[in-house]
Amino acid sequence: MDEHRECRPPSVVTEKNVSTVEKLIMQDRLITVKQLAFESKISIGSVETILHDHLNLNKVSARWVPRAEKRVYAMEKTLITPPKKPKVTQSRGKVMLSCFWDCDGIIMTDYMEKGKTVTGEYYSGLLKRLRSEFSKKKTRKALKRSPAFA
């Protein structure tokens, strides 16, 4: 640890801070440097100095491990067989649904065939069918409200 000298501010790397950082790592080996700095209320650079110079720790596969264990841990990781990837299957393809509704419910739905493209001609035909469906719905609604059919 640094001794206090005149002309130089005291270091933040103290026995207390070293033990605080060590306790935090023992609680959670996946903790990040930023989290350690926040929890211990010291700078990121001071945390890195404590980790590497005072605690002799390195980050291996997102875990803080002692430098001597680094090689052993890496060897253990290589002995574990990786999981098999799932087989990729062909999807049924994309289908576009056009759905038109109002406050009373759905007026019309239209499924575009697979492989087709929305063109001006297709969209114009879709709007013509919508107009026809809408007028049919208005007619049915008017008939329901008519006193002759009540």
Short mmCIF file of the C-alpha atoms (twelve columns), coordinates in Angstrom:
data_MODEL
# 
_entry.id   MODEL 
# 
loop_
_atom_site.group_PDB 
_atom_site.id 
_atom_site.type_symbol 
_atom_site.label_atom_id 
_atom_site.label_alt_id 
_atom_site.label_comp_id 
_atom_site.label_asym_id 
_atom_site.label_seq_id 
_atom_site.Cartn_x 
_atom_site.Cartn_y 
_atom_site.Cartn_z 
_atom_site.pdbx_PDB_model_num 
ATOM 1   C CA . MET A 1   0.000   0.000   0.000   1 
ATOM 2   C CA . ASP A 2   1.081   3.559   -0.566  1 
ATOM 3   C CA . GLU A 3   2.375   5.529   2.418   1 
ATOM 4   C CA . HIS A 4   1.039   9.042   2.842   1 
ATOM 5   C CA . ARG A 5   3.606   11.554  1.607   1 
ATOM 6   C CA . GLU A 6   3.516   15.285  1.323   1 
ATOM 7   C CA . CYS A 7   2.924   16.588  -2.221  1 
ATOM 8   C CA . ARG A 8   0.949   13.470  -3.028  1 
ATOM 9   C CA . PRO A 9   -2.696  12.722  -2.235  1 
ATOM 10  C CA . PRO A 10  -3.386  9.515   -0.310  1 
ATOM 11  C CA . SER A 11  -4.301  6.496   -2.431  1 
ATOM 12  C CA . VAL A 12  -7.776  4.994   -2.486  1 
ATOM 13  C CA . VAL A 13  -6.215  1.525   -2.611  1 
ATOM 14  C CA . THR A 14  -6.401  0.687   1.097   1 
ATOM 15  C CA . GLU A 15  -6.756  -2.567  3.037   1 
ATOM 16  C CA . LYS A 16  -10.396 -1.690  3.691   1 
ATOM 17  C CA . ASN A 17  -11.159 -1.153  -0.021  1 
ATOM 18  C CA . VAL A 18  -9.250  -4.299  -1.009  1 
ATOM 19  C CA . SER A 19  -11.278 -6.389  1.453   1 
ATOM 20  C CA . THR A 20  -14.523 -4.720  0.300   1 
ATOM 21  C CA . VAL A 21  -13.824 -5.566  -3.351  1 
ATOM 22  C CA . GLU A 22  -12.792 -9.108  -2.382  1 
ATOM 23  C CA . LYS A 23  -16.039 -9.648  -0.431  1 
ATOM 24  C CA . LEU A 24  -18.113 -8.390  -3.366  1 
ATOM 25  C CA . ILE A 25  -16.350 -10.787 -5.740  1 
ATOM 26  C CA . MET A 26  -16.811 -13.725 -3.377  1 
ATOM 27  C CA . GLN A 27  -20.527 -12.962 -3.258  1 
ATOM 28  C CA . ASP A 28  -20.824 -12.801 -7.065  1 
ATOM 29  C CA . ARG A 29  -18.020 -13.958 -9.360  1 
ATOM 30  C CA . LEU A 30  -19.893 -12.544 -12.378 1 
ATOM 31  C CA . ILE A 31  -19.861 -8.950  -11.066 1 
ATOM 32  C CA . THR A 32  -18.470 -6.329  -13.459 1 
ATOM 33  C CA . VAL A 33  -15.797 -3.707  -12.793 1 
ATOM 34  C CA . LYS A 34  -18.418 -0.953  -13.084 1 
ATOM 35  C CA . GLN A 35  -20.624 -2.671  -10.512 1 
ATOM 36  C CA . LEU A 36  -17.652 -3.117  -8.185  1 
ATOM 37  C CA . ALA A 37  -16.758 0.564   -8.517  1 
ATOM 38  C CA . PHE A 38  -20.346 1.593   -7.807  1 
ATOM 39  C CA . GLU A 39  -20.740 -0.736  -4.806  1 
ATOM 40  C CA . SER A 40  -17.396 0.157   -3.222  1 
ATOM 41  C CA . LYS A 41  -17.656 3.879   -4.131  1 
ATOM 42  C CA . ILE A 42  -14.171 4.022   -5.703  1 
ATOM 43  C CA . SER A 43  -13.040 4.683   -9.256  1 
ATOM 44  C CA . ILE A 44  -12.927 2.040   -11.975 1 
ATOM 45  C CA . GLY A 45  -9.145  2.429   -12.274 1 
ATOM 46  C CA . SER A 46  -8.668  1.837   -8.545  1 
ATOM 47  C CA . VAL A 47  -10.920 -1.235  -8.726  1 
ATOM 48  C CA . GLU A 48  -8.838  -2.610  -11.617 1 
ATOM 49  C CA . THR A 49  -5.630  -1.987  -9.624  1 
ATOM 50  C CA . ILE A 50  -7.076  -3.862  -6.648  1 
ATOM 51  C CA . LEU A 51  -8.260  -6.748  -8.827  1 
ATOM 52  C CA . HIS A 52  -5.064  -7.245  -10.805 1 
ATOM 53  C CA . ASP A 53  -2.272  -6.080  -8.494  1 
ATOM 54  C CA . HIS A 54  -3.586  -6.876  -5.000  1 
ATOM 55  C CA . LEU A 55  -6.006  -9.782  -5.485  1 
ATOM 56  C CA . ASN A 56  -4.255  -11.293 -8.571  1 
ATOM 57  C CA . LEU A 57  -7.551  -11.892 -10.365 1 
ATOM 58  C CA . ASN A 58  -8.354  -12.102 -14.061 1 
ATOM 59  C CA . LYS A 59  -11.676 -12.236 -15.871 1 
ATOM 60  C CA . VAL A 60  -12.130 -15.624 -17.597 1 
ATOM 61  C CA . SER A 61  -15.422 -16.479 -19.300 1 
ATOM 62  C CA . ALA A 62  -17.199 -13.647 -17.417 1 
ATOM 63  C CA . ARG A 63  -15.909 -14.889 -14.011 1 
ATOM 64  C CA . TRP A 64  -13.209 -13.507 -11.755 1 
ATOM 65  C CA . VAL A 65  -10.650 -16.276 -11.157 1 
ATOM 66  C CA . PRO A 66  -7.197  -16.244 -9.563  1 
ATOM 67  C CA . ARG A 67  -4.378  -16.053 -12.099 1 
ATOM 68  C CA . ALA A 68  -3.035  -19.505 -11.151 1 
ATOM 69  C CA . GLU A 69  -6.438  -21.088 -11.858 1 
ATOM 70  C CA . LYS A 70  -6.761  -19.403 -15.248 1 
ATOM 71  C CA . ARG A 71  -5.162  -22.246 -17.210 1 
ATOM 72  C CA . VAL A 72  -7.006  -24.974 -15.280 1 
ATOM 73  C CA . TYR A 73  -10.330 -23.227 -15.780 1 
ATOM 74  C CA . ALA A 74  -9.633  -22.825 -19.506 1 
ATOM 75  C CA . MET A 75  -8.768  -26.532 -19.771 1 
ATOM 76  C CA . GLU A 76  -11.978 -27.505 -17.966 1 
ATOM 77  C CA . LYS A 77  -13.971 -25.348 -20.373 1 
ATOM 78  C CA . THR A 78  -12.472 -27.182 -23.381 1 
ATOM 79  C CA . LEU A 79  -13.329 -30.616 -21.950 1 
ATOM 80  C CA . ILE A 80  -17.033 -29.755 -21.860 1 
ATOM 81  C CA . THR A 81  -18.702 -30.666 -25.142 1 
ATOM 82  C CA . PRO A 82  -20.696 -27.856 -26.690 1 
ATOM 83  C CA . PRO A 83  -24.469 -28.333 -27.019 1 
ATOM 84  C CA . LYS A 84  -25.807 -29.518 -30.359 1 
ATOM 85  C CA . LYS A 85  -27.375 -26.903 -32.578 1 
ATOM 86  C CA . PRO A 86  -31.038 -27.429 -33.421 1 
ATOM 87  C CA . LYS A 87  -31.865 -28.493 -36.974 1 
ATOM 88  C CA . VAL A 88  -33.056 -25.750 -39.257 1 
ATOM 89  C CA . THR A 89  -36.351 -26.520 -40.980 1 
ATOM 90  C CA . GLN A 90  -37.869 -24.791 -43.955 1 
ATOM 91  C CA . SER A 91  -40.584 -22.338 -42.941 1 
ATOM 92  C CA . ARG A 92  -43.941 -22.333 -44.665 1 
ATOM 93  C CA . GLY A 93  -43.208 -18.867 -45.978 1 
ATOM 94  C CA . LYS A 94  -44.568 -15.465 -45.254 1 
ATOM 95  C CA . VAL A 95  -48.204 -14.635 -45.903 1 
ATOM 96  C CA . MET A 96  -49.583 -11.121 -45.721 1 
ATOM 97  C CA . LEU A 97  -52.912 -10.528 -44.017 1 
ATOM 98  C CA . SER A 98  -54.856 -7.366  -44.717 1 
ATOM 99  C CA . CYS A 99  -57.509 -6.791  -42.081 1 
ATOM 100 C CA . PHE A 100 -60.069 -3.987  -42.200 1 
ATOM 101 C CA . TRP A 101 -62.367 -3.167  -39.267 1 
ATOM 102 C CA . ASP A 102 -64.527 -0.495  -37.715 1 
ATOM 103 C CA . CYS A 103 -66.079 0.072   -34.279 1 
ATOM 104 C CA . ASP A 104 -68.535 -2.818  -34.828 1 
ATOM 105 C CA . GLY A 105 -65.913 -5.414  -35.746 1 
ATOM 106 C CA . ILE A 106 -64.041 -6.858  -38.701 1 
ATOM 107 C CA . ILE A 107 -65.325 -5.826  -42.124 1 
ATOM 108 C CA . MET A 108 -63.008 -7.888  -44.323 1 
ATOM 109 C CA . THR A 109 -59.802 -9.940  -44.243 1 
ATOM 110 C CA . ASP A 110 -57.596 -10.831 -47.189 1 
ATOM 111 C CA . TYR A 111 -54.642 -13.217 -47.345 1 
ATOM 112 C CA . MET A 112 -52.162 -12.503 -50.110 1 
ATOM 113 C CA . GLU A 113 -50.879 -15.596 -51.882 1 
ATOM 114 C CA . LYS A 114 -47.337 -16.735 -51.162 1 
ATOM 115 C CA . GLY A 115 -44.784 -15.241 -53.542 1 
ATOM 116 C CA . LYS A 116 -47.018 -12.396 -54.745 1 
ATOM 117 C CA . THR A 117 -46.121 -8.714  -54.497 1 
ATOM 118 C CA . VAL A 118 -48.329 -5.789  -53.510 1 
ATOM 119 C CA . THR A 119 -48.813 -3.793  -56.673 1 
ATOM 120 C CA . GLY A 120 -51.076 -0.880  -57.508 1 
ATOM 121 C CA . GLU A 121 -53.413 -3.219  -59.367 1 
ATOM 122 C CA . TYR A 122 -53.652 -5.636  -56.407 1 
ATOM 123 C CA . TYR A 123 -54.227 -2.814  -53.918 1 
ATOM 124 C CA . SER A 124 -56.854 -1.184  -56.145 1 
ATOM 125 C CA . GLY A 125 -58.748 -4.491  -56.353 1 
ATOM 126 C CA . LEU A 126 -58.485 -4.918  -52.589 1 
ATOM 127 C CA . LEU A 127 -59.985 -1.466  -51.980 1 
ATOM 128 C CA . LYS A 128 -62.826 -2.167  -54.452 1 
ATOM 129 C CA . ARG A 129 -63.683 -5.384  -52.575 1 
ATOM 130 C CA . LEU A 130 -63.501 -3.449  -49.286 1 
ATOM 131 C CA . ARG A 131 -65.923 -0.830  -50.615 1 
ATOM 132 C CA . SER A 132 -68.331 -3.577  -51.670 1 
ATOM 133 C CA . GLU A 133 -68.054 -5.369  -48.279 1 
ATOM 134 C CA . PHE A 134 -68.530 -2.076  -46.440 1 
ATOM 135 C CA . SER A 135 -71.689 -1.217  -48.403 1 
ATOM 136 C CA . LYS A 136 -73.059 -4.741  -47.741 1 
ATOM 137 C CA . LYS A 137 -72.422 -4.254  -44.023 1 
ATOM 138 C CA . LYS A 138 -74.134 -0.846  -44.051 1 
ATOM 139 C CA . THR A 139 -77.145 -2.375  -45.817 1 
ATOM 140 C CA . ARG A 140 -77.393 -5.242  -43.288 1 
ATOM 141 C CA . LYS A 141 -77.061 -2.767  -40.415 1 
ATOM 142 C CA . ALA A 142 -79.816 -0.553  -41.864 1 
ATOM 143 C CA . LEU A 143 -82.104 -3.563  -42.300 1 
ATOM 144 C CA . LYS A 144 -81.587 -4.602  -38.676 1 
ATOM 145 C CA . ARG A 145 -82.574 -1.131  -37.452 1 
ATOM 146 C CA . SER A 146 -85.600 -0.897  -39.748 1 
ATOM 147 C CA . PRO A 147 -88.930 -1.194  -37.875 1 
ATOM 148 C CA . ALA A 148 -90.387 -3.346  -40.693 1 
ATOM 149 C CA . PHE A 149 -87.922 -6.165  -39.882 1 
ATOM 150 C CA . ALA A 150 -88.158 -5.835  -36.089 1 
# 
